[in-house]
Amino acid sequence: MNKERKLKIGSRAPLVKNLLLVEGPSRAGKFVLANVITGFRGVEPIQYYDLLEHLPFLEKMGFIEKKAAQELIRATIDTHSFEMLLGRGFNYRKDDLSSIFNHPSYKQYLKRAKQSDWDAAWKKFQKEKPYSLYVAHELMPNIEIYFEMFPDIKVISLQKSPVDLVNAWLEKHIAGRFGTDPRLMNILLNHKNGPTPWFVNGWQGEYNQLSETDRTIKAVLHIQDMYQKAYKKLRPAWKKKILVLRFEDVLFDTVKTVKKIGKFLKRDTLPGIKKIYKNLILPRPAHLAFREEMIKKIKKTASSKYINLLIAAETRYCSKN
């Protein structure tokens, strides 16, 4: 064994301890929920970095050594949280849900970015211990690494109706873009019939042979099944750090859901949360009326096998509500 093989990655003192993750399947409404969460006291602006969702599955599948993955995750979170503290990480695009201007305390953060005494800002951050808020996709099946690294972590996991998810995927043609659209920057698995996302491991050949609609239905249902199995396997102590919500409850029963979030985070809401409701058009009970229209639209291009699987999954989902 040469000298390089004997080298080991070390650890350092972490900057972020109060990590708050909002996670869920793609197109589940995570940025809507994250905006609502910024309406609580002591929550930093929304951040998203795809490396934070890539590294857990790369480590779990053996592509990267665990300690290396942990230190990369920590370095990414600490670096970008510090950049946010300095005002370098703001999203100034007003139309984006992650825009700094959507945060009810955005003036406070813009003012913080202009100060010159960064030691004072850092000491205040340490004293107040705000939640550093990050959004991640499809994280639950590989989330163990975060619980091992962050003892004080809080996770809000968002679920969504299978029909609603499939419809949202089809509108964005997600299942047809992996590996072909450079704007979809996922790390993919190789296969002789074409690259695939990590979550179809085990049925990659079938994935590439299905039509876009059938592929989307199977992928969405498979992800939801992975979520249920992964959650059941988590340690009881870790489950206590997770709040599972339904996107439908965020839309239809906003005030009750916000109270549930506040109890979980042990934080009060800011006066500006009412403006968040207005900007996001919450509550939105009319959304339910579109469910049957979604099914009709999906039926036009789905095979009978997969539309039946989707409707059965939707029935199970609604029966648990």
C-alpha positions in Angstrom: 0.0 0.0 0.0 1.5 3.4 -1.0 1.6 6.5 1.1 -1.4 8.0 -0.6 -3.6 5.1 0.4 -2.7 5.6 4.0 -4.0 9.1 4.0 -7.3 9.7 5.9 -9.7 12.6 5.7 -9.9 14.6 8.9 -12.7 16.6 10.6 -13.1 20.2 11.6 -15.4 22.2 13.8 -18.7 22.7 12.0 -20.1 26.1 11.3 -23.8 25.0 10.9 -25.4 22.9 13.6 -29.0 23.9 13.2 -29.6 22.4 9.8 -33.2 22.5 8.5 -33.9 20.4 5.4 -37.1 20.6 3.3 -37.1 17.5 1.1 -39.4 15.5 -1.1 -39.8 14.1 -4.6 -39.2 16.5 -7.6 -42.2 18.8 -8.2 -43.8 18.1 -4.8 -44.0 21.8 -3.9 -40.9 22.0 -1.7 -40.1 25.7 -2.6 -43.7 26.7 -1.7 -43.3 25.0 1.6 -39.9 26.5 2.1 -41.3 30.0 1.6 -43.9 29.3 4.2 -41.1 28.2 6.6 -39.3 31.5 6.1 -42.2 33.0 7.9 -40.9 31.7 11.2 -38.5 33.5 13.4 -34.8 32.5 13.1 -34.9 30.9 9.7 -32.2 31.9 7.2 -33.2 32.5 3.5 -33.8 29.4 1.2 -30.8 27.7 -0.4 -30.5 24.9 -2.9 -27.3 23.1 -3.9 -27.7 19.8 -5.9 -24.5 18.3 -4.4 -26.4 17.9 -1.1 -28.7 15.4 -2.8 -26.1 13.8 -5.0 -23.6 12.9 -2.4 -25.9 10.7 -0.2 -26.8 8.3 -3.0 -23.2 8.3 -4.4 -22.0 7.2 -1.0 -24.7 4.7 -0.5 -24.1 3.1 -3.9 -20.4 2.9 -3.2 -19.2 5.5 -5.7 -17.6 7.6 -2.9 -16.1 6.8 0.5 -18.4 7.7 3.4 -16.0 10.1 5.2 -15.3 11.9 2.0 -19.0 12.3 1.4 -19.6 13.6 4.9 -16.9 16.2 4.7 -18.0 17.4 1.3 -21.6 17.7 2.6 -20.4 19.7 5.6 -18.1 21.9 3.5 -20.9 22.6 1.1 -23.4 23.6 3.8 -20.9 25.6 5.9 -19.5 27.4 2.9 -22.8 28.5 1.5 -24.3 29.3 4.9 -21.3 31.6 5.5 -21.7 33.1 2.1 -25.3 33.8 3.0 -24.2 35.4 6.2 -21.9 37.7 4.1 -24.7 38.4 1.6 -23.0 36.6 -1.3 -25.6 33.9 -1.6 -28.8 35.9 -2.2 -31.0 35.1 -5.2 -32.0 38.4 -6.6 -34.4 37.0 -9.2 -37.8 38.3 -8.0 -39.8 35.7 -9.9 -38.0 32.8 -8.2 -39.6 31.2 -5.1 -36.1 31.2 -3.6 -35.7 35.0 -4.1 -34.4 36.9 -1.2 -37.2 39.3 -1.7 -39.8 36.6 -0.8 -38.3 36.4 2.7 -40.4 38.5 5.1 -37.1 39.8 6.7 -35.3 40.5 3.5 -34.5 44.1 4.4 -32.7 42.8 7.5 -30.6 40.4 5.4 -29.7 43.1 2.8 -28.7 45.4 5.7 -26.6 42.6 7.2 -24.8 42.2 3.9 -23.6 45.8 3.9 -22.0 45.7 7.4 -18.2 45.7 7.7 -17.8 44.0 11.1 -18.1 40.3 10.1 -16.8 39.1 13.4 -19.9 40.8 15.0 -22.2 39.2 12.4 -20.6 35.8 13.1 -20.9 36.1 16.8 -24.6 37.1 16.4 -25.2 34.0 14.2 -23.6 31.8 16.9 -25.7 33.4 19.6 -29.1 33.3 17.9 -28.6 29.9 16.3 -30.9 30.3 13.3 -31.9 27.4 11.1 -29.9 27.2 7.9 -32.6 26.2 5.4 -31.8 24.0 2.4 -34.1 22.3 -0.1 -33.3 18.8 -1.5 -34.9 16.3 -3.9 -35.5 12.6 -3.3 -33.4 12.6 -0.2 -35.4 10.3 2.2 -34.1 7.0 0.7 -30.5 8.1 1.4 -31.0 10.5 4.4 -29.2 8.5 7.1 -25.9 10.3 6.4 -27.4 13.6 7.5 -28.6 12.2 10.9 -25.2 10.8 11.6 -23.6 14.2 10.9 -26.0 16.7 12.4 -27.4 15.7 15.8 -29.7 18.8 15.9 -31.0 18.5 12.4 -34.7 19.0 11.6 -36.2 17.5 8.4 -39.6 18.4 6.9 -40.5 15.8 4.3 -43.2 16.7 1.8 -45.5 14.2 0.2 -47.9 14.8 -2.7 -50.7 13.0 -4.5 -49.4 10.5 -7.1 -51.7 11.9 -9.8 -50.5 15.4 -9.0 -46.9 14.4 -9.1 -47.2 12.5 -12.4 -49.0 15.4 -14.0 -46.3 17.8 -12.8 -43.5 15.6 -14.1 -45.3 15.3 -17.5 -45.7 19.0 -17.8 -42.0 19.5 -17.4 -41.1 16.3 -19.4 -38.8 15.3 -16.6 -38.6 11.6 -17.3 -37.7 12.3 -21.0 -34.9 14.7 -20.2 -32.4 12.8 -18.1 -29.1 12.6 -19.9 -30.3 14.6 -22.9 -31.2 18.1 -21.5 -28.0 19.7 -20.1 -30.2 21.9 -18.0 -31.2 18.9 -15.9 -27.9 18.5 -14.0 -28.5 15.1 -12.3 -25.7 12.6 -11.8 -26.8 9.6 -13.7 -26.2 5.8 -13.8 -24.9 4.3 -17.0 -26.8 1.6 -18.9 -26.5 0.0 -22.3 -29.9 1.5 -23.3 -29.1 4.9 -22.1 -28.4 6.8 -18.8 -30.9 6.8 -16.0 -31.5 8.5 -12.7 -30.2 6.7 -9.6 -33.7 5.9 -8.3 -34.5 3.5 -11.1 -31.5 1.3 -10.2 -32.7 -2.4 -10.7 -35.1 -1.7 -13.5 -33.0 0.6 -15.8 -33.6 -1.5 -18.9 -37.4 -1.3 -18.5 -37.2 2.4 -17.7 -35.6 3.1 -21.1 -38.1 1.0 -23.0 -41.3 2.5 -21.5 -43.2 5.4 -23.1 -42.6 8.8 -21.4 -46.0 8.6 -19.6 -45.6 5.0 -18.4 -42.0 5.7 -17.4 -43.2 8.7 -15.4 -45.9 6.8 -13.6 -43.6 4.0 -12.7 -40.8 6.3 -11.6 -43.1 8.4 -9.3 -44.7 5.3 -7.8 -41.3 3.7 -7.2 -40.0 6.8 -5.5 -43.0 7.0 -3.2 -42.5 3.3 -2.4 -38.9 3.9 -1.6 -39.9 6.7 0.7 -42.2 4.5 2.7 -39.6 1.7 3.1 -36.8 4.1 3.9 -38.8 5.9 6.6 -39.8 2.7 8.3 -36.2 1.6 8.6 -35.0 4.8 10.3 -34.1 4.8 14.0 -36.9 6.0 16.3 -34.7 8.8 17.5 -34.3 10.0 13.9 -38.0 9.8 13.1 -38.6 12.3 15.9 -36.5 14.8 13.9 -38.7 14.5 10.9 -42.1 16.1 10.2 -44.0 14.5 7.3 -46.4 16.8 5.6 -48.7 16.6 2.6 -48.6 19.3 0.0 -52.4 19.2 0.0 -52.5 20.2 3.6 -50.2 23.1 2.9 -52.6 24.2 0.2 -56.0 23.5 1.8 -55.4 23.8 5.5 -52.6 26.3 5.6 -53.1 27.8 9.1 -53.3 24.4 10.8 -50.3 23.1 9.0 -48.3 26.2 9.9 -49.1 25.6 13.6 -47.8 22.1 13.2 -44.6 23.4 11.7 -44.2 25.9 14.5 -44.5 23.2 17.1 -42.0 21.1 15.4 -39.4 23.9 14.9 -40.3 25.5 18.3 -40.5 28.8 16.7 -43.1 31.6 16.4 -44.3 33.1 13.1 -43.3 36.5 12.0 -46.0 39.2 11.2 -44.8 38.9 7.6 -46.2 35.4 7.2 -49.6 36.9 6.1 -47.8 38.4 3.1 -46.3 35.0 2.3 -49.9 33.6 2.3 -50.9 36.3 -0.1 -48.0 35.9 -2.4 -48.4 32.1 -2.6 -52.2 32.4 -2.8 -52.8 30.2 0.3 -55.0 28.5 1.1 -55.9 27.1 -2.4 -58.9 24.7 -1.9 -59.8 25.0 -5.6 -56.8 22.9 -6.5 -58.8 19.7 -5.7 -61.1 20.4 -8.6 -58.3 19.8 -11.1 -57.6 16.2 -10.0 -60.1 14.6 -12.3 -58.9 16.7 -15.2 -55.3 15.6 -14.5 -56.4 11.9 -14.6 -58.2 12.4 -17.9 -55.1 14.1 -19.4 -52.7 11.3 -18.2 -55.1 8.6 -19.6 -54.6 9.9 -23.1 -51.0 8.7 -23.3 -50.7 6.1 -20.6 -51.2 2.3 -21.1 -54.1 0.6 -19.2 -51.6 -1.2 -16.9 -49.9 2.0 -15.7 -53.0 4.2 -15.4 -54.6 1.5 -13.3 -51.5 1.4 -11.1 -51.7 5.2 -10.8 -55.4 5.3 -9.9 -54.9 2.5 -7.3 -52.0 4.5 -5.7 -54.1 7.6 -5.7 -56.9 5.8 -4.0 -54.5 4.5 -1.3 -53.0 8.0 -0.8 -56.4 9.7 -0.4 -57.7 7.0 2.0 -54.9 7.8 4.4 -55.8 11.4 4.5 
